[in-house]
Amino acid sequence: MLLSVDDLAVAYRTSRGDARAVDGARLDLPQGALLGLVGESGCGKTTLARAIMGVLPRNGSVRRGRIVFDGIDLLSLPPERRRALLWRDIAFIPQSAMNSLDPVYTLRAQLREVLCGRGGLSRGAADDRAEELFAAVGLDAARLAHYPHQFSGGMRQRAAIALALALKPRLIIADEPVTALDVIVQRQVLNTFQDLSRDLQLSAIVVTHDVSVVAFLCDLTAVMYAGKVVEYGATRDVLRAPAHPYTMGLMQAFPDLDRDAETLVSIEGAPPSLLDPPPGCRFAPRCSLAEAACRTADPPPLGDAHWAACIRA
């Protein structure tokens, strides 16, 4: 197993108390697999991704749990050793490529900075590697001389992917990589991910709120709600036979173009406050299947390869 997250809890200090953004999360990612981390806004997806990277904001901290990467608990490493893994072994693709690329440097200069500064390559070797990276993500090497504002949105996103791949990391974490793109460009970027996964045995966590992205791209799916991973398994199993009422709600609220027109069913209510979450299952106040026991005890995960944290699972 390349990555295992076990009972991870992350909290943010606020003026009103600690917000438990991630609380007891668990998931596994084998080598060469793509995992979709899906859930509505504010459920803790990005916080979980940043905790794995070790780049939480100053008011955020890991309170308990383990993050095991290639057999090493990242939380046990001193800061300098943890930082040494970034870009070399674990890389990050941010949500907005335009904000992550430096507007006053060409893409060649930005790739040189990574390849020479972090990778120790000579300038000539870095330029050769930059051309390889642009070819891998479907960009013309001549565009290395251009600035980010000269790229379209999809090209910027692919350039960000090239930067993340620069030092051949074993794990990439992509935070909403196609959210700001139109559907045609989304397809191009997702095809790029698929090609890289096949050709390079790339392992990735794709953070998204779009079920269609997970269905198209990912081998595994982890569903988050109010700071907890409530369902995990192979994407085919999770989407065809969801075992948690929240996952069922996500599927009912999503249009299926293969079926006749039908009414979409929204999930009523709102997620609980993470400053003072309710006891028991956090989805119980919005769940039409909830029982009295759901509001008193936090349900344990039920199942093996495909599991759900629900007493009805």
C-alpha positions as CSV (number, residue, x, y, z in Angstrom):
1,M,0.0,0.0,0.0
2,L,1.5,3.3,-1.0
3,L,-0.6,5.5,1.3
4,S,-2.7,4.7,4.4
5,V,-4.5,7.3,6.4
6,D,-5.8,6.0,9.8
7,D,-8.0,7.8,12.3
8,L,-6.7,11.2,11.2
9,A,-8.0,14.3,13.0
10,V,-7.2,17.9,12.0
11,A,-8.6,21.0,13.7
12,Y,-8.4,24.7,13.2
13,R,-8.1,27.2,16.0
14,T,-10.7,29.9,15.7
15,S,-12.0,32.7,17.9
16,R,-15.1,30.6,18.6
17,G,-13.2,27.4,19.4
18,D,-11.6,24.5,17.6
19,A,-13.2,23.5,14.3
20,R,-12.8,19.8,13.7
21,A,-12.4,19.9,9.9
22,V,-11.2,16.2,9.7
23,D,-12.2,13.8,12.4
24,G,-11.2,10.1,12.3
25,A,-10.7,9.9,8.5
26,R,-9.3,6.7,7.0
27,L,-8.5,5.6,3.5
28,D,-6.0,3.5,1.5
29,L,-4.3,4.1,-1.8
30,P,-2.4,1.3,-3.6
31,Q,0.5,2.0,-6.0
32,G,-0.8,3.0,-9.5
33,A,-4.4,3.8,-8.4
34,L,-6.4,7.0,-8.8
35,L,-8.6,7.8,-5.8
36,G,-11.5,10.2,-5.9
37,L,-12.1,12.2,-2.7
38,V,-15.7,13.5,-3.1
39,G,-18.1,15.4,-1.0
40,E,-19.9,18.8,-0.7
41,S,-18.0,22.0,0.0
42,G,-16.7,22.4,3.5
43,C,-16.6,18.6,4.2
44,G,-12.9,18.6,4.8
45,K,-11.5,17.3,1.5
46,T,-8.9,20.0,1.0
47,T,-7.9,19.9,4.7
48,L,-7.3,16.1,4.4
49,A,-5.2,16.7,1.3
50,R,-3.2,19.4,2.9
51,A,-2.6,17.3,6.0
52,I,-1.1,14.6,3.8
53,M,1.1,17.2,2.2
54,G,2.1,18.7,5.5
55,V,1.1,22.2,4.4
56,L,-1.7,23.2,6.8
57,P,-2.2,26.9,7.6
58,R,-0.8,28.2,10.9
59,N,-4.0,27.8,12.8
60,G,-4.4,24.1,11.7
61,S,-2.8,21.1,13.4
62,V,-3.1,17.3,13.3
63,R,-4.6,16.2,16.6
64,R,-4.3,12.4,16.2
65,G,-3.9,9.6,13.7
66,R,-1.3,8.3,11.2
67,I,-0.4,9.1,7.6
68,V,1.8,6.2,6.4
69,F,3.5,6.8,3.0
70,D,5.5,3.9,1.7
71,G,5.8,2.4,5.2
72,I,6.8,5.6,6.9
73,D,4.5,7.6,9.2
74,L,4.8,11.1,7.9
75,L,3.7,12.6,11.2
76,S,6.7,11.1,12.9
77,L,9.2,12.8,10.7
78,P,11.0,16.0,11.6
79,P,9.9,19.0,9.5
80,E,13.0,19.1,7.4
81,R,12.6,15.4,6.3
82,R,8.9,16.0,5.7
83,R,9.7,18.9,3.4
84,A,12.3,16.9,1.5
85,L,9.5,14.6,0.3
86,L,7.6,17.4,-1.3
87,W,7.8,17.5,-5.1
88,R,10.2,14.5,-5.0
89,D,7.8,11.9,-3.7
90,I,4.5,13.8,-3.1
91,A,3.4,16.6,-5.4
92,F,0.4,18.9,-5.4
93,I,-1.8,20.4,-8.2
94,P,-3.7,23.4,-6.9
95,Q,-7.3,24.2,-7.8
96,S,-6.5,27.4,-9.8
97,A,-3.5,26.9,-12.1
98,M,-3.4,30.6,-12.9
99,N,-2.9,31.4,-9.2
100,S,-0.2,28.8,-8.9
101,L,1.9,29.8,-11.9
102,D,4.2,32.8,-11.6
103,P,2.9,35.4,-14.1
104,V,6.3,37.1,-14.6
105,Y,8.3,34.0,-15.5
106,T,8.0,31.8,-18.6
107,L,7.1,28.2,-18.1
108,R,10.6,27.2,-19.0
109,A,12.0,29.3,-16.2
110,Q,9.5,27.9,-13.7
111,L,10.4,24.3,-14.6
112,R,14.1,25.2,-14.4
113,E,13.6,26.4,-10.9
114,V,12.1,23.1,-9.8
115,L,14.4,20.8,-11.8
116,C,17.7,22.7,-11.0
117,G,16.8,23.9,-7.5
118,R,15.1,20.8,-6.2
119,G,16.2,18.1,-8.6
120,G,19.9,19.1,-9.0
121,L,19.8,19.0,-12.8
122,S,22.0,21.1,-15.0
123,R,20.3,23.8,-17.0
124,G,20.6,21.8,-20.3
125,A,19.2,18.6,-18.6
126,A,16.4,20.7,-17.1
127,D,15.4,22.0,-20.5
128,D,15.4,18.5,-22.0
129,R,13.2,17.3,-19.1
130,A,10.9,20.3,-19.5
131,E,10.3,19.3,-23.2
132,E,9.6,15.7,-22.1
133,L,7.1,17.0,-19.5
134,F,5.2,19.2,-22.0
135,A,5.0,16.3,-24.5
136,A,3.7,14.0,-21.7
137,V,0.8,16.4,-21.0
138,G,0.0,17.2,-24.6
139,L,1.7,20.7,-24.9
140,D,4.0,21.9,-27.7
141,A,7.5,22.4,-26.4
142,A,7.6,25.8,-28.1
143,R,5.1,27.0,-25.5
144,L,7.8,26.7,-22.8
145,A,8.9,30.2,-23.9
146,H,5.5,31.7,-23.1
147,Y,4.0,33.2,-20.0
148,P,1.0,31.8,-18.1
149,H,-1.3,34.5,-19.4
150,Q,-0.6,33.3,-23.0
151,F,-2.2,29.9,-22.2
152,S,-5.8,28.9,-22.2
153,G,-7.3,27.6,-19.0
154,G,-6.9,24.0,-20.0
155,M,-3.3,24.5,-21.1
156,R,-2.5,26.2,-17.8
157,Q,-3.9,23.2,-16.0
158,R,-1.8,20.8,-18.0
159,A,1.2,23.0,-17.4
160,A,0.5,22.8,-13.7
161,I,0.4,19.0,-14.0
162,A,3.7,19.1,-15.8
163,L,5.2,21.1,-12.9
164,A,3.9,18.5,-10.4
165,L,5.4,15.6,-12.5
166,A,8.8,17.4,-12.8
167,L,10.7,15.2,-10.3
168,K,8.8,12.0,-10.9
169,P,6.8,11.9,-7.6
170,R,5.1,8.7,-6.5
171,L,2.0,10.4,-5.4
172,I,0.1,13.4,-6.8
173,I,-2.7,15.2,-4.9
174,A,-4.9,17.3,-7.2
175,D,-7.3,19.7,-5.6
176,E,-10.3,20.3,-7.9
177,P,-8.2,20.1,-11.0
178,V,-11.0,20.7,-13.5
179,T,-13.6,22.8,-11.5
180,A,-12.9,26.1,-13.3
181,L,-12.8,24.6,-16.8
182,D,-15.5,24.1,-19.4
183,V,-16.6,20.5,-20.1
184,I,-14.6,20.1,-23.3
185,V,-11.4,21.2,-21.6
186,Q,-12.3,19.1,-18.5
187,R,-12.4,16.1,-20.8
188,Q,-8.9,16.9,-22.2
189,V,-7.4,17.3,-18.7
190,L,-9.0,14.1,-17.4
191,N,-7.8,12.2,-20.5
192,T,-4.3,13.5,-19.6
193,F,-4.6,12.1,-16.1
194,Q,-5.7,8.7,-17.5
195,D,-2.8,8.6,-20.0
196,L,-0.3,9.5,-17.2
197,S,-1.8,6.8,-14.9
198,R,-1.5,4.2,-17.6
199,D,2.0,5.2,-18.9
200,L,3.7,6.2,-15.7
201,Q,1.8,4.1,-13.1
202,L,0.9,7.4,-11.5
203,S,-0.8,7.3,-8.1
204,A,-3.1,10.2,-7.4
205,I,-5.8,11.6,-5.0
206,V,-8.3,13.7,-7.0
207,V,-10.2,16.1,-4.7
208,T,-13.6,17.0,-6.2
209,H,-17.3,17.6,-5.6
210,D,-18.2,16.3,-9.0
211,V,-19.4,12.7,-9.0
212,S,-18.9,12.5,-12.8
213,V,-15.2,13.2,-12.5
214,V,-14.8,10.3,-10.1
215,A,-16.9,8.0,-12.2
216,F,-14.9,8.8,-15.3
217,L,-11.4,8.9,-13.9
218,C,-10.9,7.1,-10.5
219,D,-10.4,3.5,-9.6
220,L,-11.3,4.1,-5.9
221,T,-13.7,6.5,-4.2
222,A,-13.8,7.9,-0.7
223,V,-16.9,9.9,0.2
224,M,-16.5,12.6,2.9
225,Y,-19.2,14.3,5.0
226,A,-18.6,16.8,7.9
227,G,-15.0,15.8,8.4
228,K,-15.4,12.1,8.2
229,V,-14.9,9.5,5.4
230,V,-18.3,7.8,5.4
231,E,-17.8,5.4,2.5
232,Y,-14.8,3.9,0.7
233,G,-14.3,1.3,-2.0
234,A,-13.9,0.6,-5.7
235,T,-15.6,3.3,-7.7
236,R,-17.7,0.8,-9.6
237,D,-19.0,-0.7,-6.3
238,V,-19.6,2.6,-4.5
239,L,-21.5,4.2,-7.4
240,R,-23.5,1.1,-8.4
241,A,-24.4,0.0,-4.9
242,P,-23.8,2.9,-2.4
243,A,-24.0,1.7,1.2
244,H,-24.2,5.0,3.0
245,P,-27.4,7.2,2.9
246,Y,-25.2,10.3,2.1
247,T,-23.7,8.6,-0.9
248,M,-27.2,7.6,-2.0
249,G,-28.2,11.2,-1.7
250,L,-25.3,12.3,-3.9
251,M,-26.3,9.8,-6.5
252,Q,-30.0,10.8,-6.4
253,A,-29.0,14.5,-6.9
254,F,-26.9,13.8,-9.9
255,P,-28.4,13.5,-13.5
256,D,-27.9,10.3,-15.4
257,L,-28.0,10.8,-19.2
258,D,-28.5,7.1,-19.9
259,R,-31.9,7.0,-18.2
260,D,-35.2,8.7,-19.0
261,A,-35.8,12.1,-17.4
262,E,-36.5,11.8,-13.7
263,T,-36.7,14.2,-10.8
264,L,-33.5,14.9,-9.0
265,V,-33.7,14.5,-5.2
266,S,-31.8,17.1,-3.2
267,I,-30.4,16.4,0.3
268,E,-32.5,18.6,2.6
269,G,-30.9,20.6,5.4
270,A,-27.3,21.7,5.9
271,P,-24.1,20.0,7.2
272,P,-23.5,20.4,11.0
273,S,-21.2,23.0,12.5
274,L,-17.7,21.6,12.9
275,L,-17.2,23.7,16.0
276,D,-19.8,21.7,17.9
277,P,-20.8,18.6,15.8
278,P,-23.7,16.5,17.0
279,P,-23.2,13.2,18.8
280,G,-23.5,10.0,16.8
281,C,-23.6,10.0,13.0
282,R,-23.2,13.5,11.7
283,F,-25.5,12.8,8.8
284,A,-28.3,11.6,11.0
285,P,-30.1,15.0,11.2
286,R,-30.5,15.0,7.4
287,C,-31.0,11.2,6.9
288,S,-34.4,9.8,6.1
289,L,-33.3,6.4,7.3
290,A,-31.9,7.5,10.7
291,E,-32.8,5.5,13.8
292,A,-32.5,6.6,17.5
293,A,-29.2,4.7,17.8
294,C,-27.8,6.9,14.9
295,R,-28.0,10.0,17.2
296,T,-26.1,8.5,20.1
297,A,-23.2,6.4,18.9
298,D,-20.7,7.1,16.1
299,P,-21.1,4.2,13.7
300,P,-18.0,2.1,13.0
301,P,-17.1,1.2,9.4
302,L,-18.8,-1.9,8.2
303,G,-17.4,-4.0,5.4
304,D,-14.0,-4.9,4.0
305,A,-12.8,-3.7,0.6
306,H,-16.0,-1.7,0.3
307,W,-17.1,-0.2,3.7
308,A,-19.5,2.4,5.0
309,A,-19.8,4.1,8.4
310,C,-23.5,3.4,8.9
311,I,-25.3,1.0,11.1
312,R,-27.5,0.0,8.2
313,A,-24.6,-0.8,5.9
